[in-house]
Every structure is written in structure tokens, then in C-alpha cells.
């Protein structure tokens, strides 16, 4: 499973690297039960250096979270969702 994920993720990163230059922002949506997976994705994206900013709840968002998330997503060209059973059944 992880080999397939790694291959698909590598393909996505290659596509992003070949798309428009600089200034791109990304947003990661996840369920807090999947925080470890989210942080792995975050670290991989930071290492790939494809985005000028990667929005994640513990970094740039403050105050009213609904407003902060809406603001962040409006600035992003890419949204990553860490989908899991917990994510799909979450009230948030």
C-alpha cells in the first residue's frame, strides 16, 4: 500500500514541479486523529519546496478557525485532503 501511495505522491509532486512557477500555496485538510500522517505529508511537501506556503492548522491559522480556514483555502492553488474513516465521519 505504501509503495503505491509513494508512487502516486511522487507523480503528483512531479506534475506540480512542472506547473506554474513560484508563489503557489497549499492547504492540508485532515482529521486530528490522522495528525501523524498529515505531518508526514507536510514534511514531504516542505522538502519538495513546491509551495511558498503550506497552510496547516498549527502554523498560520489563528482566531476563528472557520474564518481562518476559509481565508487560507481562498489563497491556495492546491488542497490536499488526508482522507480516512475518521476524516469522513468527523463532524468538522
NUPA-368148 format. One record per residue: residue number from 0; residue in one letter; chain; x, y, z of N, C-alpha, C, O, CB in turn. Coordinates in Angstrom, 2 decimals, padded with zeros to 5 digits. Glycine has a CB too. Layout:
REM NUPA-368148
nr=NUM; rest=a; kette=A; nX=X; nY=Y; nZ=Z; caX=X; caY=Y; caZ=Z; cX=X; cY=Y; cZ=Z; oX=X; oY=Y; oZ=Z; cbX=X; cbY=Y; cbZ=Z
...
***
This chain:
REM NUPA-368148
nr=0; rest=x; kette=A; nX=000.83; nY=-001.20; nZ=000.00; caX=000.00; caY=000.00; caZ=000.00; cX=000.86; cY=001.26; cZ=000.00; oX=000.64; oY=002.17; oZ=-000.79; cbX=-000.94; cbY=000.00; cbZ=001.21
nr=1; rest=x; kette=A; nX=001.86; nY=001.30; nZ=000.89; caX=002.70; caY=002.49; caZ=000.98; cX=003.50; cY=002.71; cZ=-000.30; oX=003.75; oY=003.85; oZ=-000.69; cbX=003.65; cbY=002.39; cbZ=002.18
nr=2; rest=x; kette=A; nX=003.90; nY=001.62; nZ=-000.97; caX=004.62; caY=001.75; caZ=-002.24; cX=003.73; cY=002.42; cZ=-003.28; oX=004.19; oY=003.30; oZ=-004.01; cbX=005.11; cbY=000.38; cbZ=-002.75
nr=3; rest=x; kette=A; nX=002.48; nY=002.02; nZ=-003.35; caX=001.54; caY=002.63; caZ=-004.27; cX=001.33; cY=004.09; cZ=-003.91; oX=001.32; oY=004.95; oZ=-004.80; cbX=000.20; cbY=001.88; cbZ=-004.26
nr=4; rest=x; kette=A; nX=001.15; nY=004.39; nZ=-002.63; caX=000.99; caY=005.77; caZ=-002.18; cX=002.21; cY=006.60; cZ=-002.55; oX=002.08; oY=007.70; oZ=-003.09; cbX=000.75; cbY=005.83; cbZ=-000.66
nr=5; rest=x; kette=A; nX=003.40; nY=006.07; nZ=-002.27; caX=004.63; caY=006.79; caZ=-002.57; cX=004.75; cY=007.06; cZ=-004.06; oX=005.15; oY=008.16; oZ=-004.46; cbX=005.86; cbY=006.01; cbZ=-002.08
nr=6; rest=x; kette=A; nX=004.42; nY=006.10; nZ=-004.89; caX=004.47; caY=006.27; caZ=-006.34; cX=003.49; cY=007.34; cZ=-006.81; oX=003.85; oY=008.20; oZ=-007.61; cbX=004.18; cbY=004.95; cbZ=-007.05
nr=7; rest=x; kette=A; nX=002.26; nY=007.29; nZ=-006.32; caX=001.26; caY=008.28; caZ=-006.69; cX=001.67; cY=009.67; cZ=-006.20; oX=001.51; oY=010.65; oZ=-006.93; cbX=-000.12; cbY=007.90; cbZ=-006.13
nr=8; rest=x; kette=A; nX=002.19; nY=009.75; nZ=-004.99; caX=002.60; caY=011.03; caZ=-004.43; cX=003.76; cY=011.60; cZ=-005.24; oX=003.80; oY=012.81; oZ=-005.51; cbX=003.00; cbY=010.87; cbZ=-002.95
nr=9; rest=x; kette=A; nX=004.70; nY=010.75; nZ=-005.64; caX=005.83; caY=011.19; caZ=-006.47; cX=005.34; cY=011.75; cZ=-007.80; oX=005.85; oY=012.77; oZ=-008.27; cbX=006.81; cbY=010.03; cbZ=-006.71
nr=10; rest=x; kette=A; nX=004.36; nY=011.09; nZ=-008.40; caX=003.79; caY=011.58; caZ=-009.66; cX=003.13; cY=012.94; cZ=-009.49; oX=003.27; oY=013.81; oZ=-010.34; cbX=002.77; cbY=010.57; cbZ=-010.21
nr=11; rest=x; kette=A; nX=002.42; nY=013.12; nZ=-008.40; caX=001.76; caY=014.40; caZ=-008.11; cX=002.80; cY=015.50; cZ=-007.94; oX=002.66; oY=016.59; oZ=-008.50; cbX=000.87; cbY=014.30; cbZ=-006.84
nr=12; rest=x; kette=A; nX=003.85; nY=015.22; nZ=-007.17; caX=004.90; caY=016.21; caZ=-006.95; cX=005.59; cY=016.58; cZ=-008.25; oX=005.90; oY=017.75; oZ=-008.47; cbX=005.92; cbY=015.70; cbZ=-005.94
nr=13; rest=x; kette=A; nX=005.84; nY=015.60; nZ=-009.11; caX=006.47; caY=015.88; caZ=-010.41; cX=005.58; cY=016.78; cZ=-011.25; oX=006.07; oY=017.71; oZ=-011.88; cbX=006.76; cbY=014.56; cbZ=-011.15
nr=14; rest=x; kette=A; nX=004.29; nY=016.51; nZ=-011.27; caX=003.34; caY=017.34; caZ=-012.02; cX=003.34; cY=018.77; cZ=-011.49; oX=003.35; oY=019.73; oZ=-012.26; cbX=001.93; cbY=016.74; cbZ=-011.95
nr=15; rest=x; kette=A; nX=003.33; nY=018.91; nZ=-010.16; caX=003.35; caY=020.24; caZ=-009.57; cX=004.65; cY=020.98; cZ=-009.89; oX=004.63; oY=022.18; oZ=-010.17; cbX=003.17; cbY=020.15; cbZ=-008.06
nr=16; rest=x; kette=A; nX=005.75; nY=020.27; nZ=-009.86; caX=007.05; caY=020.89; caZ=-010.14; cX=007.11; cY=021.41; cZ=-011.56; oX=007.80; oY=022.40; oZ=-011.83; cbX=008.18; cbY=019.90; cbZ=-009.90
nr=17; rest=x; kette=A; nX=006.40; nY=020.77; nZ=-012.46; caX=006.43; caY=021.16; caZ=-013.87; cX=005.38; cY=022.23; cZ=-014.19; oX=005.39; oY=022.78; oZ=-015.28; cbX=006.21; cbY=019.94; cbZ=-014.75
nr=18; rest=x; kette=A; nX=004.49; nY=022.52; nZ=-013.24; caX=003.45; caY=023.52; caZ=-013.49; cX=003.98; cY=024.91; cZ=-013.19; oX=005.19; oY=025.10; oZ=-013.04; cbX=002.20; cbY=023.23; cbZ=-012.62
nr=19; rest=x; kette=A; nX=003.11; nY=025.87; nZ=-013.13; caX=003.50; caY=027.27; caZ=-012.97; cX=004.50; cY=027.49; cZ=-011.85; oX=004.48; oY=026.79; oZ=-010.85; cbX=002.27; cbY=028.12; cbZ=-012.72
nr=20; rest=x; kette=A; nX=005.36; nY=028.45; nZ=-012.04; caX=006.46; caY=028.71; caZ=-011.11; cX=006.01; cY=029.48; cZ=-009.89; oX=005.06; oY=030.26; oZ=-009.94; cbX=007.56; cbY=029.46; cbZ=-011.81
nr=21; rest=x; kette=A; nX=006.70; nY=029.26; nZ=-008.79; caX=006.67; caY=030.01; caZ=-007.55; cX=005.37; cY=030.63; cZ=-007.09; oX=004.44; oY=030.80; oZ=-007.88; cbX=007.61; cbY=031.04; cbZ=-007.64
nr=22; rest=x; kette=A; nX=005.31; nY=030.96; nZ=-005.83; caX=004.17; caY=031.65; caZ=-005.27; cX=002.97; cY=030.78; cZ=-004.99; oX=001.95; oY=031.28; oZ=-004.50; cbX=003.78; cbY=032.71; cbZ=-006.16
nr=23; rest=x; kette=A; nX=003.06; nY=029.51; nZ=-005.29; caX=001.92; caY=028.62; caZ=-005.02; cX=001.78; cY=028.37; cZ=-003.53; oX=002.77; oY=028.27; oZ=-002.80; cbX=002.08; cbY=027.28; cbZ=-005.77
nr=24; rest=x; kette=A; nX=000.54; nY=028.26; nZ=-003.11; caX=000.24; caY=027.92; caZ=-001.72; cX=-000.61; cY=026.66; cZ=-001.70; oX=-001.40; oY=026.41; oZ=-002.61; cbX=-000.47; cbY=029.10; cbZ=-001.00
nr=25; rest=x; kette=A; nX=-000.45; nY=025.87; nZ=-000.64; caX=-001.21; caY=024.64; caZ=-000.48; cX=-001.87; cY=024.63; cZ=000.89; oX=-001.41; oY=025.28; oZ=001.83; cbX=-000.31; cbY=023.39; cbZ=-000.67
nr=26; rest=x; kette=A; nX=-002.94; nY=023.89; nZ=000.98; caX=-003.69; caY=023.73; caZ=002.24; cX=-003.83; cY=022.24; cZ=002.50; oX=-004.14; oY=021.48; oZ=001.58; cbX=-005.09; cbY=024.43; cbZ=002.17
nr=27; rest=x; kette=A; nX=-003.61; nY=021.81; nZ=003.73; caX=-003.79; caY=020.41; caZ=004.10; cX=-004.98; cY=020.31; cZ=005.04; oX=-004.98; oY=020.90; oZ=006.12; cbX=-002.50; cbY=019.81; cbZ=004.75
nr=28; rest=x; kette=A; nX=-005.98; nY=019.55; nZ=004.63; caX=-007.16; caY=019.28; caZ=005.44; cX=-007.02; cY=017.86; cZ=006.00; oX=-006.71; oY=016.93; oZ=005.26; cbX=-008.49; cbY=019.45; cbZ=004.61
nr=29; rest=x; kette=A; nX=-007.25; nY=017.71; nZ=007.30; caX=-007.10; caY=016.40; caZ=007.91; cX=-007.89; cY=016.33; cZ=009.21; oX=-008.27; oY=017.35; oZ=009.77; cbX=-005.62; cbY=016.10; cbZ=008.18
nr=30; rest=x; kette=A; nX=-008.14; nY=015.13; nZ=009.66; caX=-008.77; caY=014.88; caZ=010.96; cX=-007.64; cY=014.78; cZ=011.99; oX=-006.60; oY=014.18; oZ=011.71; cbX=-009.65; cbY=013.56; cbZ=010.94
nr=31; rest=x; kette=A; nX=-007.84; nY=015.34; nZ=013.15; caX=-006.78; caY=015.34; caZ=014.15; cX=-006.34; cY=013.94; cZ=014.56; oX=-005.23; oY=013.78; oZ=015.07; cbX=-007.23; cbY=016.09; cbZ=015.37
nr=32; rest=x; kette=A; nX=-007.17; nY=012.94; nZ=014.35; caX=-006.75; caY=011.56; caZ=014.61; cX=-005.67; cY=011.12; cZ=013.61; oX=-004.95; oY=010.16; oZ=013.87; cbX=-007.96; cbY=010.61; cbZ=014.53
nr=33; rest=x; kette=A; nX=-005.56; nY=011.82; nZ=012.48; caX=-004.59; caY=011.49; caZ=011.44; cX=-003.42; cY=012.47; cZ=011.42; oX=-002.77; oY=012.65; oZ=010.39; cbX=-005.28; cbY=011.47; cbZ=010.08
nr=34; rest=x; kette=A; nX=-003.17; nY=013.10; nZ=012.55; caX=-002.14; caY=014.14; caZ=012.61; cX=-000.76; cY=013.63; cZ=012.17; oX=-000.04; oY=014.34; oZ=011.48; cbX=-002.05; cbY=014.71; cbZ=014.01
nr=35; rest=x; kette=A; nX=-000.39; nY=012.41; nZ=012.56; caX=000.93; caY=011.87; caZ=012.19; cX=001.06; cY=011.75; cZ=010.67; oX=002.11; oY=012.09; oZ=010.12; cbX=001.14; cbY=010.48; cbZ=012.85
nr=36; rest=x; kette=A; nX=000.01; nY=011.29; nZ=010.01; caX=000.02; caY=011.19; caZ=008.55; cX=000.08; cY=012.57; cZ=007.92; oX=000.81; oY=012.79; oZ=006.96; cbX=-001.21; cbY=010.44; cbZ=008.04
nr=37; rest=x; kette=A; nX=-000.68; nY=013.50; nZ=008.48; caX=-000.68; caY=014.87; caZ=007.99; cX=000.72; cY=015.47; cZ=008.07; oX=001.18; oY=016.11; oZ=007.13; cbX=-001.67; cbY=015.72; cbZ=008.79
nr=38; rest=x; kette=A; nX=001.39; nY=015.27; nZ=009.20; caX=002.72; caY=015.84; caZ=009.37; cX=003.74; cY=015.21; cZ=008.41; oX=004.67; oY=015.89; oZ=007.98; cbX=003.18; cbY=015.66; cbZ=010.81
nr=39; rest=x; kette=A; nX=003.57; nY=013.94; nZ=008.09; caX=004.44; caY=013.31; caZ=007.09; cX=004.24; cY=013.97; cZ=005.72; oX=005.21; oY=014.26; oZ=005.02; cbX=004.16; cbY=011.78; cbZ=006.99
nr=40; rest=x; kette=A; nX=002.99; nY=014.21; nZ=005.37; caX=002.69; caY=014.89; caZ=004.11; cX=003.26; cY=016.30; cZ=004.12; oX=003.89; oY=016.72; oZ=003.15; cbX=001.16; cbY=014.93; cbZ=003.86
nr=41; rest=x; kette=A; nX=003.05; nY=017.01; nZ=005.20; caX=003.56; caY=018.37; caZ=005.36; cX=005.09; cY=018.40; cZ=005.19; oX=005.62; oY=019.22; oZ=004.44; cbX=003.17; cbY=018.94; cbZ=006.75
nr=42; rest=x; kette=A; nX=005.78; nY=017.50; nZ=005.87; caX=007.24; caY=017.44; caZ=005.78; cX=007.70; cY=017.12; cZ=004.35; oX=008.67; oY=017.71; oZ=003.87; cbX=007.78; cbY=016.38; cbZ=006.75
nr=43; rest=x; kette=A; nX=007.01; nY=016.21; nZ=003.68; caX=007.36; caY=015.86; caZ=002.30; cX=007.16; cY=017.04; cZ=001.36; oX=007.97; oY=017.28; oZ=000.47; cbX=006.53; cbY=014.66; cbZ=001.82
nr=44; rest=x; kette=A; nX=006.07; nY=017.77; nZ=001.57; caX=005.82; caY=018.94; caZ=000.73; cX=006.83; cY=020.04; cZ=000.98; oX=007.29; oY=020.70; oZ=000.05; cbX=004.40; cbY=019.48; cbZ=000.97
nr=45; rest=x; kette=A; nX=007.19; nY=020.25; nZ=002.25; caX=008.21; caY=021.25; caZ=002.58; cX=009.55; cY=020.88; cZ=001.94; oX=010.24; oY=021.72; oZ=001.37; cbX=008.37; cbY=021.39; cbZ=004.11
nr=46; rest=x; kette=A; nX=009.90; nY=019.61; nZ=002.04; caX=011.16; caY=019.13; caZ=001.47; cX=011.18; cY=019.28; cZ=-000.05; oX=012.22; oY=019.59; oZ=-000.63; cbX=011.40; cbY=017.67; cbZ=001.86
nr=47; rest=x; kette=A; nX=010.04; nY=019.06; nZ=-000.69; caX=009.96; caY=019.17; caZ=-002.15; cX=010.06; cY=020.62; cZ=-002.61; oX=010.37; oY=020.88; oZ=-003.77; cbX=008.65; cbY=018.56; cbZ=-002.65
nr=48; rest=x; kette=A; nX=009.80; nY=021.57; nZ=-001.70; caX=009.94; caY=023.00; caZ=-001.98; cX=009.11; cY=023.46; cZ=-003.19; oX=009.60; oY=024.20; oZ=-004.05; cbX=011.40; cbY=023.34; cbZ=-002.21
nr=49; rest=x; kette=A; nX=007.86; nY=022.99; nZ=-003.25; caX=006.98; caY=023.33; caZ=-004.37; cX=006.02; cY=024.47; cZ=-004.04; oX=005.38; oY=025.02; oZ=-004.94; cbX=006.18; cbY=022.11; cbZ=-004.77
nr=50; rest=x; kette=A; nX=005.93; nY=024.83; nZ=-002.77; caX=004.96; caY=025.84; caZ=-002.35; cX=005.65; cY=026.91; cZ=-001.52; oX=006.55; oY=026.62; oZ=-000.73; cbX=003.81; cbY=025.19; cbZ=-001.56
nr=51; rest=x; kette=A; nX=005.21; nY=028.15; nZ=-001.71; caX=005.75; caY=029.23; caZ=-000.89; cX=005.19; cY=029.18; cZ=000.52; oX=005.83; oY=029.65; oZ=001.46; cbX=005.45; cbY=030.59; cbZ=-001.54
nr=52; rest=x; kette=A; nX=003.99; nY=028.63; nZ=000.67; caX=003.37; caY=028.47; caZ=001.99; cX=002.49; cY=027.24; cZ=001.96; oX=001.78; oY=026.98; oZ=000.99; cbX=002.54; cbY=029.74; cbZ=002.39
nr=53; rest=x; kette=A; nX=002.54; nY=026.48; nZ=003.05; caX=001.66; caY=025.33; caZ=003.22; cX=000.84; cY=025.60; cZ=004.47; oX=001.36; oY=025.62; oZ=005.58; cbX=002.46; cbY=023.98; cbZ=003.33
nr=54; rest=x; kette=A; nX=-000.45; nY=025.79; nZ=004.27; caX=-001.36; caY=026.09; caZ=005.37; cX=-001.72; cY=024.80; cZ=006.10; oX=-002.15; oY=023.82; oZ=005.50; cbX=-002.64; cbY=026.81; cbZ=004.87
nr=55; rest=x; kette=A; nX=-001.54; nY=024.84; nZ=007.40; caX=-001.94; caY=023.74; caZ=008.27; cX=-002.33; cY=024.37; cZ=009.60; oX=-001.75; oY=025.39; oZ=009.98; cbX=-000.78; cbY=022.66; cbZ=008.44
nr=56; rest=x; kette=A; nX=-003.26; nY=023.80; nZ=010.30; caX=-003.84; caY=024.48; caZ=011.46; cX=-002.84; cY=024.92; cZ=012.51; oX=-003.07; oY=025.94; oZ=013.17; cbX=-004.83; cbY=023.60; cbZ=012.09
nr=57; rest=x; kette=A; nX=-001.76; nY=024.22; nZ=012.70; caX=-000.86; caY=024.60; caZ=013.79; cX=000.18; cY=025.65; cZ=013.38; oX=000.96; oY=026.10; oZ=014.22; cbX=-000.14; cbY=023.38; cbZ=014.30
nr=58; rest=x; kette=A; nX=000.20; nY=026.06; nZ=012.12; caX=001.20; caY=027.03; caZ=011.69; cX=000.67; cY=028.45; cZ=011.55; oX=001.03; oY=029.33; oZ=012.34; cbX=001.78; cbY=026.60; cbZ=010.38
nr=59; rest=x; kette=A; nX=-000.19; nY=028.69; nZ=010.59; caX=-000.54; caY=030.05; caZ=010.21; cX=-001.93; cY=030.49; cZ=010.64; oX=-002.25; oY=031.68; oZ=010.54; cbX=-000.42; cbY=030.19; cbZ=008.76
nr=60; rest=x; kette=A; nX=-002.75; nY=029.59; nZ=011.09; caX=-004.14; caY=029.94; caZ=011.36; cX=-004.36; cY=030.27; cZ=012.83; oX=-003.97; oY=029.52; oZ=013.72; cbX=-005.06; cbY=028.79; cbZ=010.94
nr=61; rest=x; kette=A; nX=-005.00; nY=031.41; nZ=013.05; caX=-005.29; caY=031.87; caZ=014.40; cX=-006.71; cY=032.42; cZ=014.44; oX=-007.31; oY=032.70; oZ=013.40; cbX=-004.27; cbY=032.95; cbZ=014.85
nr=62; rest=x; kette=A; nX=-007.25; nY=032.57; nZ=015.64; caX=-008.58; caY=033.15; caZ=015.80; cX=-009.68; cY=032.17; cZ=015.44; oX=-009.56; oY=030.97; oZ=015.68; cbX=-008.71; cbY=034.39; cbZ=014.97
nr=63; rest=x; kette=A; nX=-010.74; nY=032.69; nZ=014.85; caX=-011.88; caY=031.88; caZ=014.43; cX=-011.42; cY=030.92; cZ=013.35; oX=-011.05; oY=031.34; oZ=012.25; cbX=-013.05; cbY=032.78; cbZ=013.92
nr=64; rest=x; kette=A; nX=-011.44; nY=029.61; nZ=013.65; caX=-010.89; caY=028.62; caZ=012.72; cX=-011.67; cY=028.53; cZ=011.41; oX=-011.07; oY=028.31; oZ=010.36; cbX=-010.86; cbY=027.27; cbZ=013.38
nr=65; rest=x; kette=A; nX=-012.97; nY=028.70; nZ=011.44; caX=-013.75; caY=028.66; caZ=010.20; cX=-013.31; cY=029.79; cZ=009.27; oX=-013.10; oY=029.57; oZ=008.08; cbX=-015.27; cbY=028.76; cbZ=010.49
nr=66; rest=x; kette=A; nX=-013.18; nY=030.99; nZ=009.82; caX=-012.71; caY=032.12; caZ=009.02; cX=-011.27; cY=031.91; cZ=008.55; oX=-010.94; oY=032.21; oZ=007.40; cbX=-012.81; cbY=033.42; cbZ=009.81
nr=67; rest=x; kette=A; nX=-010.42; nY=031.39; nZ=009.44; caX=-009.02; caY=031.17; caZ=009.09; cX=-008.87; cY=030.13; cZ=007.99; oX=-008.07; oY=030.30; oZ=007.06; cbX=-008.23; cbY=030.73; cbZ=010.33
nr=68; rest=x; kette=A; nX=-009.64; nY=029.05; nZ=008.08; caX=-009.59; caY=028.00; caZ=007.06; cX=-010.11; cY=028.53; cZ=005.73; oX=-009.52; oY=028.28; oZ=004.68; cbX=-010.41; cbY=026.77; cbZ=007.50
nr=69; rest=x; kette=A; nX=-011.21; nY=029.27; nZ=005.76; caX=-011.77; caY=029.85; caZ=004.54; cX=-010.76; cY=030.79; cZ=003.89; oX=-010.55; oY=030.73; oZ=002.68; cbX=-013.08; cbY=030.61; cbZ=004.84
nr=70; rest=x; kette=A; nX=-010.15; nY=031.64; nZ=004.67; caX=-009.14; caY=032.57; caZ=004.17; cX=-007.96; cY=031.81; cZ=003.56; oX=-007.49; oY=032.15; oZ=002.47; cbX=-008.65; cbY=033.49; cbZ=005.30
nr=71; rest=x; kette=A; nX=-007.49; nY=030.80; nZ=004.26; caX=-006.34; caY=030.02; caZ=003.76; cX=-006.68; cY=029.32; cZ=002.45; oX=-005.90; oY=029.39; oZ=001.49; cbX=-005.91; cbY=028.97; cbZ=004.81
nr=72; rest=x; kette=A; nX=-007.83; nY=028.67; nZ=002.39; caX=-008.20; caY=027.94; caZ=001.18; cX=-008.39; cY=028.88; cZ=-000.01; oX=-008.09; oY=028.51; oZ=-001.15; cbX=-009.48; cbY=027.14; cbZ=001.41
nr=73; rest=x; kette=A; nX=-008.88; nY=030.08; nZ=000.24; caX=-009.04; caY=031.06; caZ=-000.84; cX=-007.72; cY=031.50; cZ=-001.44; oX=-007.67; oY=031.96; oZ=-002.58; cbX=-009.79; cbY=032.27; cbZ=-000.34
nr=74; rest=x; kette=A; nX=-006.64; nY=031.37; nZ=-000.69; caX=-005.32; caY=031.78; caZ=-001.17; cX=-004.55; cY=030.64; cZ=-001.83; oX=-003.49; oY=030.87; oZ=-002.41; cbX=-004.52; cbY=032.33; cbZ=-000.03
nr=75; rest=x; kette=A; nX=-005.07; nY=029.44; nZ=-001.74; caX=-004.33; caY=028.26; caZ=-002.20; cX=-004.69; cY=027.84; cZ=-003.61; oX=-005.82; oY=027.99; oZ=-004.07; cbX=-004.57; cbY=027.11; cbZ=-001.26
nr=76; rest=x; kette=A; nX=-003.68; nY=027.31; nZ=-004.29; caX=-003.89; caY=026.73; caZ=-005.60; cX=-004.13; cY=025.23; cZ=-005.51; oX=-004.68; oY=024.63; oZ=-006.43; cbX=-002.70; cbY=027.03; cbZ=-006.49
nr=77; rest=x; kette=A; nX=-003.71; nY=024.62; nZ=-004.40; caX=-003.82; caY=023.17; caZ=-004.21; cX=-004.33; cY=022.89; cZ=-002.80; oX=-003.89; oY=023.52; oZ=-001.84; cbX=-002.44; cbY=022.46; cbZ=-004.45
nr=78; rest=x; kette=A; nX=-005.26; nY=021.95; nZ=-002.70; caX=-005.75; caY=021.49; caZ=-001.40; cX=-005.52; cY=019.98; cZ=-001.33; oX=-005.94; oY=019.23; oZ=-002.20; cbX=-007.27; cbY=021.84; cbZ=-001.19
nr=79; rest=x; kette=A; nX=-004.83; nY=019.56; nZ=-000.28; caX=-004.63; caY=018.14; caZ=-000.02; cX=-005.57; cY=017.75; cZ=001.10; oX=-005.67; oY=018.45; oZ=002.11; cbX=-003.13; cbY=017.84; cbZ=000.35
nr=80; rest=x; kette=A; nX=-006.25; nY=016.63; nZ=000.95; caX=-007.12; caY=016.10; caZ=002.00; cX=-006.58; cY=014.73; cZ=002.41; oX=-006.45; oY=013.83; oZ=001.57; cbX=-008.61; cbY=016.00; cbZ=001.52
nr=81; rest=x; kette=A; nX=-006.27; nY=014.58; nZ=003.68; caX=-005.83; caY=013.30; caZ=004.22; cX=-007.10; cY=012.54; cZ=004.58; oX=-007.64; oY=012.67; oZ=005.68; cbX=-004.87; cbY=013.47; cbZ=005.48
nr=82; rest=x; kette=A; nX=-007.57; nY=011.74; nZ=003.63; caX=-008.84; caY=011.04; caZ=003.81; cX=-008.66; cY=009.75; cZ=004.60; oX=-007.73; oY=008.97; oZ=004.36; cbX=-009.47; cbY=010.73; cbZ=002.45
nr=83; rest=x; kette=A; nX=-009.55; nY=009.55; nZ=005.53; caX=-009.57; caY=008.32; caZ=006.34; cX=-011.01; cY=008.14; cZ=006.82; oX=-011.86; oY=009.01; oZ=006.60; cbX=-008.55; cbY=008.39; cbZ=007.56
nr=84; rest=x; kette=A; nX=-011.26; nY=007.03; nZ=007.47; caX=-012.60; caY=006.83; caZ=008.04; cX=-012.90; cY=007.93; cZ=009.06; oX=-014.02; oY=008.45; oZ=009.11; cbX=-012.71; cbY=005.44; cbZ=008.71
nr=85; rest=x; kette=A; nX=-011.90; nY=008.29; nZ=009.86; caX=-012.09; caY=009.34; caZ=010.86; cX=-012.43; cY=010.66; cZ=010.20; oX=-013.30; oY=011.39; oZ=010.68; cbX=-010.84; cbY=009.49; cbZ=011.74
nr=86; rest=x; kette=A; nX=-011.75; nY=010.99; nZ=009.11; caX=-011.99; caY=012.24; caZ=008.38; cX=-013.43; cY=012.25; cZ=007.85; oX=-014.16; oY=013.24; oZ=008.00; cbX=-010.97; cbY=012.40; cbZ=007.21
nr=87; rest=x; kette=A; nX=-013.81; nY=011.15; nZ=007.22; caX=-015.12; caY=011.08; caZ=006.56; cX=-016.29; cY=011.07; cZ=007.54; oX=-017.40; oY=011.43; oZ=007.17; cbX=-015.19; cbY=009.85; cbZ=005.69
nr=88; rest=x; kette=A; nX=-016.04; nY=010.68; nZ=008.77; caX=-017.13; caY=010.63; caZ=009.76; cX=-017.05; cY=011.78; cZ=010.77; oX=-017.87; oY=011.87; oZ=011.68; cbX=-017.09; cbY=009.31; cbZ=010.51
nr=89; rest=x; kette=A; nX=-016.07; nY=012.65; nZ=010.60; caX=-015.90; caY=013.78; caZ=011.52; cX=-017.02; cY=014.81; cZ=011.33; oX=-017.51; oY=015.02; oZ=010.22; cbX=-014.53; cbY=014.44; cbZ=011.31
nr=90; rest=x; kette=A; nX=-017.41; nY=015.45; nZ=012.41; caX=-018.41; caY=016.50; caZ=012.35; cX=-017.83; cY=017.80; cZ=011.79; oX=-018.59; oY=018.71; oZ=011.45; cbX=-019.00; cbY=016.73; cbZ=013.72
nr=91; rest=x; kette=A; nX=-016.52; nY=017.90; nZ=011.71; caX=-015.87; caY=019.11; caZ=011.24; cX=-015.40; cY=018.88; cZ=009.86; oX=-014.81; oY=019.77; oZ=009.25; cbX=-014.73; cbY=019.53; cbZ=012.15
***
